[in-house]
Amino acid sequence: MTDYRRLRVALLGAGSVGSQVAGLLRQHADELADRAGARLELVGIAVRDVDAPRDVELPRELLTTDAETLIVGADIVIELMGGIEPARTYVLQAINSGADVVTGNKALLATHGPEIFDAADQVGAEVYYEAAAAGAIPIIRPLRDSLAGDRVQRIMAIVNGTTNYILDRMDTEGAEFADVLADAQRLGYAEADPTADVEGFDAAQKAAILASLAFHTAVPLDAVHREGITAIDKSMMDSARHAGYVIKLLAVCERLTGPEGESISVRVYPTLIDRAHPLASVHGANNAVFVQAEAAGNLMFYGAGAGGVQTASAVLGDVVSAARRHIAGGVGVGESTLANLPVVPVGRVTTRYHITLEVDDQPGVLATVAGILSEGRVSIATVEQTVVGDGEAGSGIARLVIGTHKALEQDLSETVDRLAASGVVERVVSVLRVEGD
């Protein structure tokens, strides 16, 4: 057996991912040593409760509630606790003690990424976070390294498995949102409180991380426009299917060019995707990241976006990279955020829309609606009308599904408000953007 240098590895957190990381570090120690060029010695695991049940059986002597003592003297610290505090404090402590950090903590990086990366730059350490954006899918290294010489134009990503599972079943089975959410909770895809997933908070954190990398710009979380999927119902799914679309919750990170120069938009919302688009075929709880680059063209990364053992794969890949850096020596590679592109509000975005309205089934109503859209600089591409009322001809309710050409979000929003107040529109049923053109 090769006599490798030993590197001390401290693990913070032993939940579904952390326990798998610990188990795989011990199970494949010899193989990982050959790949890293160093023996990775797991010196301890910081947990809240040493007696709590875990997915993987771990030696009790490795478990401790004293994270700070464990961090001191470690060469590599793996942070898988989640949340902001005490994770932020521990990560900064690890960096300041000279350790490299591996983390899967999307909330921490989306909120305090610049502070953490600056701290690492000050001491020549490095922060690895492949598991923070799309679970097992390798996307951080491709954006940071492989595409560093290219110009990323747009990213469209399904980065939340819970919402994709819900929307996929609503689409394929005709199920209602509440029923599928309950199934997702029973299967462990959704938490008892699913707010972070179904309201888009989780996806927004990941969008901030992806956009920061893709556009070499620090993107604060509060600059990400966020909408969830709780308003999506069976009728909207049926309408999308009839028009040849599927509804997905997308994180969209886009480079924009205008009279004032370049800027970026980062947004999360439910969108219509043409069924021929690769993202439309992402089923179940899987994730996918679709990257459009100036030179490389279209690239898609697909796989498991969550799961203990799957995410542990990404974490261990980072651990091996950190170990190789320790053996090779030299300072860490800092984050490239010098482009400083402005992040514009969603109102500055231009895209296509499908607007569904319930209107009075009376002569001249369609002309009135068309006039309001035209006044708002929203051009109609398609119109489909069906009568949904049960009264006599001309006394019921008609449903209009209007497809638009590309329009400015601000113009569209103001126009929809005017439609709602027009007197001929009984209800604005839905407004969905169309992405993927």
N, C-alpha and C positions, 0 to 999 in steps of 0.2 A: 504494500500500500504506500502511495506517495506521501512523503512527509510534508504536508502543506502548512503554511502559516495559519494560525487560528484567528478568526475574527469573532468578537463577542457581539451577539445579537440579542437585543431586548425587545420584547413584544408587549405592547400596551393594548389590552383588550382580548378576550377569548370568547367572543360571541360566535355566530355562525361562520364568519369568515376567519376570525382570529384563531379559533380552535382548529380549523382545517389547515391554516398556515403552520401552526405549531406541529400538528401531526405530520404534515408533509416534510417539514424541515428535519424532523427526527427520522422519519421513514426513509427518506432519500438522501441522507446525509452524505454518503460516499459519492453518489452521482452528482449532487450539487457541488461538492468540493472539486470534482474533476472539471465541471463547467466554469466555476467561479475562479479556480486557482487558489482557493483558500477554504479551510474548513470552517463552516458556519456553526458556531457553538451557541445554541439557545441557552442563555444564562438565566433567564427568568421571564415570567409572564405576569404583568400587573393586572389585577382583576378587582372588582368591587367586593365579591364574595367568593372566597376560596372553596366553599362547599356547594356552590350552585351547580346544577346538572349541566353537562356540556355535550356537544355532538361527538367529540373525540375524547377518548380517555387520555388524560394527561397526568404525568407524575406530580403528586401533590407538592413535592419539594421545589418544583419550579414556580408554583403559584405564590404570589405575594400581593398585599394591598399597598405596599410602599413603592409607588412608581418612581418617585424622585431618586431614591437610593439606587434603584435598578438602572435608571438612565445614566447615572454617573459611571464613567468607565466603559460604556458600550461604544462599539465602533459603528454599529448600525442600529437605529431605533425604528421599529415598525409600529406605527400608530393606527389602530383599528378600533378605537373607542367610539368614534362618531361624536357628533355635536360640536359645540364651540369650546366650552370650558368643561373640564380642565385640559382638553386636548391641545388648545392653543398654547397654554402655559407649558405643557410638557414638551411640545414640539420645539418651542423657542429654547427651552432649557437644553434639549438634546443638541440643537444646532450650536448653541453657545458653548457646549462642552466639547465640540469638535466632531460630533457624530453626523453621519449622513442620515436622512430621514426618508422612510418609505411610508406613504399614507394612502388611504382610500377615502379620505374624508372630504367629500365634495362641499359640504356646508362650510367647513373651515376654510378651504381654499377659495371658494367663491366670495367669502366675506373678508378674509384676512390674508389672501394670497400675496399681495404686494409686500405686506409687512414681513411675512415668512420668507419670501424669496430675497428680500433685501437683507434680512438677517443672515441668510445662508451665504450671500455674496460677500458680506463683511468678513466672514471667517473662512471662506473658500470651501464651504460644505455644499452639498447638493440635496435637493428635494426631489424625490421620485413619486409619481402619482398616477401611474397607468390605470389603476383600479378606480379612480375617482370620477371618470366621465362615462364609461360604458361597460362597466363590469369586466368580463373576460375579453372583450373586444380590444385588440391593440389599435389604439387611435392616437394616444398622446405622442408616442415616438414617431409615427408617420408625420404628424403635423409639425412636431418640433424639429425633427431631424431630416426625414426623407423629403419633405416638401419645403424645407427651409430656403431652397434656391428658386422656388416657384412663387407664384402669386395666387393664393386661394381667393376665388371669387365668391363662392357661396358654400355653405354647409346646410344640409337639411338632415335632421337626425331624429330617429325614434330612440329616446334615451330613458324611457320609463316603461319597464315591463308590465307593471300593473295596469296602466292605462291602455297599453297596446292589447293586453289580454282582454280587457273589458270591451274595447271598441271592436276588436276582431270577432268576438262572439256575438256582439250586437249585429255585426254585418253578416256573418255567415249563418247565424241561427235565427235571426229576427228577434232576439231576446231584448228585454228591457234593461235599462241601466241598473236599477236597484237590484234586480234579480242576479245579474252577473257580478255586481260588486259583492253581494252576499256570498256567492260561490267563491270569488277570489279571496275573500277573508277566510272562508273555511279551508281553502287549499293553501293558505299561507302566502299567497301573492300580494295580499293587501293587509295592512295593519288594522287593528281594531278602530283606530282613528286614521282614516285614509286620506286626510286632508292634504298632506304633503304631496301625495301622488295625484289625486283626482283634480286638485286645484292648480297643478302645474308648478308647485314650488320646487320639487326635486328636479324636474326637467330644466327649470330656470337656472338653478345652481350649475348644472352641467353645461348649459348653454354659455354661461359666463366663462367657464373654464375653456371650452372649445374655441370661443371667439377670441379670447385673449391670446391663445396660441396661434390661431389661424391668421390673425391680423396684426400680431406683434404689438398689441395695445392692451393696456390694463383696462378691463371691462368690469366696473363695479356692478354688484348684483342688483342694485336699485335702478340701473339703467336698462335692465332686461324687462321688456313688456311681457306680461304673463296673464294668460287666461286658462281656465281648466275645462273639463269635459262634462261637468254636472248638468249642463243644459242640453246635451245631446240626447235625443230620444229616438224611438223606433221610426217615427214618421220622417225624421231627418235622414236616418240611415236609408230608408226606403227611397226617398227622393234622390239621394246621392247615388244609390245603386242604379236607379232608373236612368240617370244622366251619365252613367259610365264611370263614376268615381267611387272611392272609398274614403272614409273619414279617418284621419290619423292625428294624434297629438304630436306636432312637430316642433322641434327647436330649430329655428331658422337664423343663421348667422350670415349676413350678406354685406359685401362691399358695394357701396353706392358711389356713383360719380355724378356730380352736378355742377352748376355754374360756379359754386364756391369751392370746388375741389372734391377730394375723396372723403367719405365718411363711412360709418358702418351702422347697421341695424341688427339688433339682437332681440329676438322675440320668440315666445312660446304660446301657441294657441292651436285649437283644433282646425284642421284644414282639409280641403278636398284634394285628393291626389288621383290622377288618372290611373285606371286599373292596369294600364300597360307600363306604368313606372315601376322600377325595381322596388321602391319602398312600399308599394301597394301589396307586395307578396310577403311582407314580414308579418308572420302570424304568431299567435300565442303571446308568451311573455318575452319573446326575443326582442333584441335591439338591432339597430342598423344606423350607420353614419354614411351619408352620401356626400362626397366632396367633389366640388367642381373647381378645378385649377386651370390657370391660363395655359400652361404648357402640358401638364400631365393629362388634362381632360377630366373625364368623369371616373371617379373611383368609389367603390362601395365596400364597407367593412360591416360584416354581419355576424351575429352570434348571440350567446347568452349574455344578457345585460345584468344579471344578478345570480344569486346562488352562492352558497358558501364555498364549495370546492372549485366552482368555475372562477369566481373572483379571486380565490387564493392563487390561481395560476398567474394572474396579472401581478399580484403582489410578489410572488416568488421570482418572477422575471425581473422585477425592480431590485429585489434583494441581490440577485446574481450580478446585475449591472453595478450596484453600489459596491459589492465586494471586488469586482474587477477594477473599479476606480481606485479603491484602497490599495490594491496590489500595484497598480501602475503608478500611483502617486499623482501629484498635481492638484490644482484647485478645481472645484466643480464648475460645470458649465452653467452660467447664469441664464435667467429667463430673458428672452428678447422682447422687450415691450417699448422699444424706442420709437415706433412709428407714430404713437400718440394720435391716432385717428379719432375724431370726435364721434361719439355714439349718439345718433339722432333718435328722437321720439318716433313712435310707431306711426304718427300722423304723416311723416315724411315718406313712408313706404308706398310704392306703387305695385299693385297686383290686380288680379281679376277676382270677381266676386260672384257668388250665387245668392240672390236675395229672394226669400220666400215671403209672400204677403197674402193675407186674407183681406179681400176687398168686397165692396158691394157689387152684386151682379147686376149692374145697370149700364145702359149705353153711355159711352163717353168716359168711363172710368179708366180704361186702359190709356186713352189719350191723355188724361190728366196725369196719370202716373208717369207716362213717357215724358211729358212736359217738365215735370219736377226733376226727373233724372237729368234731362238735357240742361236745364238751368243750373244744376249742380255739377256740370262738366263730367257726368257719368254716362258713357255711351253704351247703349243696349246691343248685345250680341245675339241673344236668343230670348224668346218668351214662350212659356208653356202655360196654358190656362185650363183649369178644370173646375167644374161647378161642384161645390161640396155641400151646399144647402139643400134642404128638402122641400122648399116652398115652390110656388108657381114660378114659371119662367120670369126672370127679371126681378124676383123678390128674394133670392137666396144669397149665398156667399160664394164667391169664386176664389180659388187659390191661384196666384200668379207665381211662377218660378222664373226669375229673370237672371239670365247670365250676362255679365258685363264684359266689355273690353277692359284693358288695364286702366285703373283709376287711382288717384291719390287717396290714401286712407282718410285723410282729413276731409277731403271733398265728399267721399262716400259716407262717412259718419254724419256729416252735417245734412246730407241729402236724405239719409234714412230718417233722421229726426224730423225733417220737413214732411216726408211721406207719412210718418206716424201721426202728425198733427194736421194732415190735409183734409180730413173729413170723409174721404172715400176709402181710406185704409182702416179696416177694423182691427187688424193686428199685424205687427211685424213678427212673423213666425221665427225666422232665423236669418242671419247674415254670416256666410262662411266664405273665407278666402280660398282661392285656388292657387296652389303652389306646385312647382315642378315643371313649369313651362321651359 
